[in-house]
Amino acid sequence: MNFVNDHPQLKIETLILRREVSAFSSNSSFIYRASQALDRKFFSVKNDIFTSVDISNLEEEISVIEVSGIEKIYSYRFTEEKITEVKNLDLDVLIRFGFSILKGDILNTARHGVWSLHHGDNAINRGGPPAFWEVVNRENVTGITLQKLSEDLDGGRVIKKSFIKTNTTSFYRNKNEAFWAGVELFNLALDELSQGILKYEEKKILPFYSCPLYKNPTNITSIKILLSFWSRRIKEVIIEKISAPQWYILYKFRKDSSVEKSIFRYKKLYPPKGYDWADPFIVKEKDNFYLFFEEVKIGSGNGHISLFKFDEKGNLINENPIKVINEEYHLSYPFIFKEDSNYYMLPESADANGLWLYKCEEFPVKWKKHQKIFSNKQIYDASLYFHEGYWYLFGTEKLSQGGNRDQYLHIYYSKELDTEMWTPHPLNPLSLDIRGARPAGKILKDNDKLLRPTQIGAPKYGYGIQLNEIKKLSPTEFIEEKRTEILPKWEKDLKAAHTFNFVEGFSVLDAQKKL
């Protein structure tokens, strides 16, 4: 609502309200309803999207149409009189909230039809309750589908889709996150509609739906679900308390200057108990290699940038890390590069609500803030790449207060490096999928192909690394395609791996496991 009110080209014209009480009672079982209420109480959320909002002022400012249509157990039809009244408003789009399945000519009264959210991926999950069965089935992701409605249940033309990591810790938390993502999806589509650039997803050949039609669970089913859910959660909490995993670093040097692709051959650098080492970046200066990484005391929430040094054969020189950049706020992801004989670093500092470019005054240990890139902006794992006369800055951002920080890829570009004037790419956000948006290392060149390492953010944060080939990159275009991935499967008990970098035969990676 606020997005539309604040948008220069959008306006809420009419509110269509159904005043009558439904003649059909809820088909939700008592135990399901009670369990969901308890889940909401036990697992509260910081940004609760289901907080009540008073819309009485809105009703006073715009026209209101009250309808009393033809209701059946699963559908609702407007009367011909109301259909004509709505059609005469000459609306661009109708947005459905609260009605059951709409049938009839009301679907054709607005120029762009009736839009509706389905809080699930309609290719594999139709029916309801929203964002519920993904937790029950422990699916990696929960999809959100924005559709132009047809009379086919959840089978309308898909406008946009997005994917969040399924929050298996709570039914309510997953539902809350899915609904935030739905609001973001609506806002993105409405903005594109206002600009005349909205595109529907391509129709797939023979779009059969062979999964079940999901329904509210019965009392017996709800009991089974609750027993399974709570036994799993109790076990997970106990394991987290007694054996918290740690992040550590892996590396491999090859004399032939190639990338080591067999991860089981990598050597390991383990942190002391109670610490994480992650986000490794490697550079070569003269005959030595320098590995910069995030070092953080677990639970402190305040990481700093540290350093290991290696000789020309890949042998570790200093067994204890050297701290090189420390601030009052959390630092991570030390994106380091060389330009015009100077070293620069762009560490993540989203907790400080900004992004700074550091310049090295005495390599490798003395660094100083050089240029503020962004103010009042949280950007995650910012990564730079110079291409055809432009600097491109990749990173993920939240779209709303309760949104996901790993889901939406943004690109900014500039002719100059030392500037705070970075232009947002017109296609932002360029990815709506938790699986392959957030940067996971420097962009690599492989046989003239540009490969962008990205995080696979499901089934858990930083689960794996996906390498996408950038097919087009310009101030007006961006296309990338998935090529390969690194999954935490090369040995037992691995939980995640979320950063990969390479330079002149030296490959570095991080991983998470119980050490």
N, C-alpha and C positions, 0 to 999 in steps of 0.2 A: 504494500500500500504506500509506504513512504517512498519507495523507489519510483513509483508512477507519479506521485504528487510532486516529486522533485525533478522529474524529467522534463526537459523543455518541449518535447514533441509528443508526450503521452498525457492522456487525461482520462480519469474515471468519469464516464458519462452517465451511467445508469446503474442502479443496484436492483437486482431482481430477487425478491424475497419470497420464500415459500412460508406462509404464516401457519398453515394448518398442520396439525399434529399427524404424524404418520399413522395409518390404520394398522400397520404391521409392527409387531413388537420385535425387539432385537433378537437375533438368533444366536447371540453369544451365550455360552454356558456360564453358570455362576462361578465355577472354579477358575475359568479363564479370566473373567472380569476381576475376581478377587486377587488372583495371582499378578495380574498386570498392575493393579492398584498398589500392591505390596512392593512390586519391583520398582515402581516410580518412587515410593517412599524410601526404600533402602538405597537405591542407586540414583541419588539426586544429580542434577547436571548444573553446570555453571550458567550456561545460556539456554534457558528452557524456552523452546519455541512455542510451547503450548500454554504460555501465560495468557490469561484473558485480556482482551483489548476492547475498550469501549468504542463502538462505531456510531454512537448516536449523533455526533457532530457531522460525520460523513453523510448520514441520512438527511440531515438538515441542509447540506450544501448541494446535493445532487438530486436528480429525479429518482423516485423509487417506484417500481412496479411490483405489485403484490399478485402472486399467482395462486390459483387453486386448480390443479390439473387432474388428470386421470392417472391414478396410481394403481400399480399391480405389485406383487410381492418383490420383484426385482427391477421394476422399470417405472418410468414416469413420463407422461405425455402432456405437453402444453395444449390448451384449448386453441382452436383456430383463431379466436378473437385475440388471445395473448400473442400468438405467433405473428399475427398481422401487426400488432402494436409494437413488438420488438423489431420486426423487419422495417417498419417505418422510421426507426431511429437511425438507420444507415450506419451501423457500427462496424468497426474494423474487425473486432474479435470479441467473442464472449468467453469468459473464463469460468469454468464450472467448479463450484465448491458446495458440498453438502447435499446435492440432489443424488438420487439413485441413478441407475442407468437411464440416460435420456434417449427417447425414441421420437421419431417423426421429423417434421419439417423444421423444428427449432434448430436442428443441427445445421441448417442451411441459411439461417437468417442473417448472420454476420458475414462480412466480406471474406474473412479468413477462417470462418467456421467457429466451432466451440473447442476450446483447448482444455485439457484436463491432465492432471498428474496421476501417474500410477507409480506408487512407491515400491517398485520392483522392476526387474528386467523383464519386459513383457514377452521376450523370446523364450524364457524358461520359468517365469513365475507370474501366473495370472490368478486373479481372485484376491484373497486377503487372509488374515489381517495384514496391514502394511508393515513391511520390514520385520516381520515376525518369523516366518519359516526359514529365512536365511540364518537366523540365530539357532533355530532348532536343528537345522541340517548342517550347521557349522560351515556354511559356504564362505569362500574367501572374500567375496565382494557382495555388496547389495547394490543393485541397479536402481536408477530412477529414470522413468520414461515420461517425456512430455509428448502428448499425442493430440492430433486433430481428431475429434471423436467421430466414430461411425457407430452404427447399431451393433456392431460386433464387439462383444465384451473384451476390453483391453486389446482390441485388434485394429484400432484406428491408425491413420498414417502417422508415423513417428516423426516428430519435429526435431527433438534432441534427446540424447541420453547422456547420463553421467554415472560414474561408478565410485562408491566409497568403500573403504575397508569395513567389513562387517565387524561390528563391536560385539563380540560374543560374551562380554562380561555382563551384559544386561539387555533385556528386551527393550526397555524404555530408552536406554542410551542409544541403541541402534536406531530406534524409531525417531528419536530427536535429531540425530545426525542426518538421517535420510530426509526428514522434512526440511531441515536447513538447506540441504542440497537441492531439494525441490524448489524452494523459494529462489535460490540462485539460478536454477535452470529457467524458471519463468522470467526472471529479470533479464537474463542474457537473450532469450528469444524475443522478448518485447523490445529490447533495445535494437536488435538486428531488424525487427519488423519496422521500427520507426525510421531506420536508415535505408530500408529497401534492399537489404542484403540477406534476408532470412532464406535459408535453404533447408529443405526437408532431407532427412536421411534417404539414401538411395533405396528403392524397393528391391528386395531380394527375390530371387527366383523361387517359386513354390514355398512361400513362408508358412509351412506346416507348424502347428503347435502340438507337440506330442507329450508334453509334461502334464501332470494333473491340474485340475482346477482347484486351487487351494481354498479352503474354507476355515471358518472359525472352529477351533478344536472343541470336541465334546468334553464333558466332565471327565470321562475315563481317559481320553487322550491327554487332556490337560494335566491330570495326575501323573501320567507316565512321563510327560515332557518335564514337569517340575522335578520329579525324582532324578531324572537323567541330568538336568541342568544343574541342580544344586550339588549333586555328587561330584560333577565335573568341576564346578567352581570352587568347592571346598578343597579338592585335590590340588587345583592350580594355585590357590592362595598358600597352601602349605608348602608346595614346591618353591614358590617365589620367596618365601620367608627363609627356607633352609638352604637354598641353592640358587641364589640370584646369578644369572649369567653375566659374563664380562665381554667387552669388545677388546680384540687384540689385532695385531698387524701381521700380515704375511708378505713375503717378498721373494723374488727370484731374479737372479742376474744371468743372462745368456751372452756368451762371447760373440755369437753371430748377430747380435743387436736385434733379435726378433722378440716378439711377445711370447711368454711362456703360457700356453693355453691349458696345460694339465695342472690344475690347481693343487692336486695332491703332492706335487713336486716342490711346492713353495716352502721356504723356511719360515719360522714363526718367531715373533717378538711378543712375549707375554708381559702384561703390566703387573705390578705388585698387587696383592690382594686389596680390594676396595677401590681400585682405579679402573677406568676405561681408557683404551687407546684406540682412536678411530679416525676416519677421514684422512688417510695418508695421501700426500702429494709428493712427487719426486722431481728433482731438478739435477742437472749435471753442470758443475762449474769447474773448469779446468780438468783435472784428472779425478775429481771426487764426486760422489753422489750425496745429495742432501735430502733427507726424508722429513718433511714437515707434517705434523699431525695434531689432532685435538687430544689433549690430556685433561681428564676431569676426575675428581674424586666423586665416586658414586654417591648420589643423594645430595650433593652440594648444589648442583644446578649451575655451577660457575666454572666453565672450562677455560683453558688457556691453550696457546699454541706452543708446542715443543718440537724438538729436533733430534734426529739421529744422523750421524755422519758415516759414510761408507767409502772405502778406497776404490780404485779403478777396477778391481776385480770383484767388487760386490761384497767385500768383507766388512763387517761392522767394526767401527773404530771406537766409539764411545758406548759403553754398556748402559750407562745411565742417561736418560734424556736431558737435554738442555732446554730450559724455559726461555722462549724468545719474545713472545708478546702476551701480556697479561693486562686485563682491564677490570673495572669494577663490575662489568656485566659479562655474560656468557659469550665466549668465542668458540667457533668450530670451523670446519671446512676451509682450511687455509689455501685457497686458490692462489697459487703462485705462478708467475710468468716473468719473462724477460722482454724488455722493450727498449730499444736504443741504448743498449749496454747497461740499463738499470733494471734491478729487480723490483717487482711490485707484488703486493699480496692483497687479496680481497676476502678476508675472513668473514664468515657469517656472523652478524651481530643483530639479529632480528629482535632479541630481547631488549636491545637499546633503542628500538624503533627507528633504525637508520642503517646506512651502509657506508663504510669508509674504505677508500683505497689507501693502503700503506705503501711507503717507499723505503727501500733498504738503504741505510746510511753506511753500514759496515757489515758486509755479508759474512756469515749468515745470521748474526745474532742481534744486530741493532736496527730496529725498525721505527718509523715515525709516521703518524697520520699525515697523509699528503693531500687528499682531496675527498670531500664528502660527495658521494654519488647520489644518495637519496636521503631526504629528511622526512620524518613522520610516515615512514613506510616500513613494513615488515616483509622482507624478501628472503626466501630460504635457499641456501646453497647456490648463491649467485655465481655464475660461470661466464667468463668472457671468451669471445672468439672474434678475430679480425678476418673479414671476408669481403673481398671486392670493394675495398675503400671504406668499409664501415666496421665499427666495433659493435658487436651484438652481445647483449647481456641477457643470459637465460636465468630464470629462477621461478619458484612457485610462490603464490600469494593466496591469502584468504580472500574470499569475496564478501564475507559477512562476519558478524560478530561470533556466530556459532559455527562458522564454516571450517573446512578442512584445510590445513596448511600445505598438504602434499599433493593435492588433486589438480590444481589449476596452473598450468604452465603459462608464464608471461615472458615476452621478449621485449627488450628496449634496445634502441640503436642510436649511435652518434658517430659523427665524423671524427670527433676528438675523444681522447681518453681522459684528459684532465678537465672535466666539466661536470656540472650538476644538471645540465640540460640534456636529458635522455628522452627520446621520443618513444612513446608506447607503440608497439606494433598494432596496426589496425585490426588484426585478426585475434588479438588477445581476448580471452584466454585460448591458447592454441591446443590445449588438451584438457579434457574433463574427466580423465580416467586416472585413478590412483595407481594403476599399474603402468608406469612409464612416463610420468610427467616430471617429477622432481629430479634435478641434475644429480649425477653420481660420479663426477670426475670431468677431466678435460676432454673436449672434443678431439678425436683422433683421426688421423688420415691413414687409410689402409687401401693401397692400390687406387689412389685418387678418389676414394670414397670417404665421405665425412661420416664418422660414427659418433653418436652422442650417447655416452653412458647415462642411464636413468635408473632411478630406484623403482623396484617393484614393491609397492607399498601394501601388499596384502599377501598372505593372511595376517601379517603383523608389520609394524613399522620397519622399513628397511629390510624386508625379507630377502630380496635378491637384486640383481643388476640386469637390466635389459639394455642392449645396444641397438639403437635406432639409426638407420641410415638417413641422413638429411639429403633429400632429393632436390629441394628448392629452398633458397634462403635469400631474401631481399627485403627492402623496407615495405614491400606490399605482399610478399608471398612467403609461405612456409609450408613445406610438406616433408614428413618423415615417415619411414616405415620400419617396423621391427625386423631385426636381422638375426640376433642370437641372444642368449642370456646366460648368466652365471647364477646357479642356484646352490644353496648351502647343503650339498649332498655328498661332498667328497670324503667326509668321515662322520662318525656317529655324534649325536647330541648337538649338532650345529643348529643354531636358531636363525641366523641372518647373515647377510653380507651386502653392504650397501655403498661402497666406494671403490672404484678401480682407476688406476693411473699407470702411465707407462712413458719412459723416455730412454732411448738408446740402449735397449736390451735389459733395462731394469723395470720389472713389473711389480706393482704394489697393490695390495688389497686389504680390506679389513673383514673381520668375521666376528660373530658372537656365539659363545657357548659357555658352559659351566667349566671353569678352569680349576 
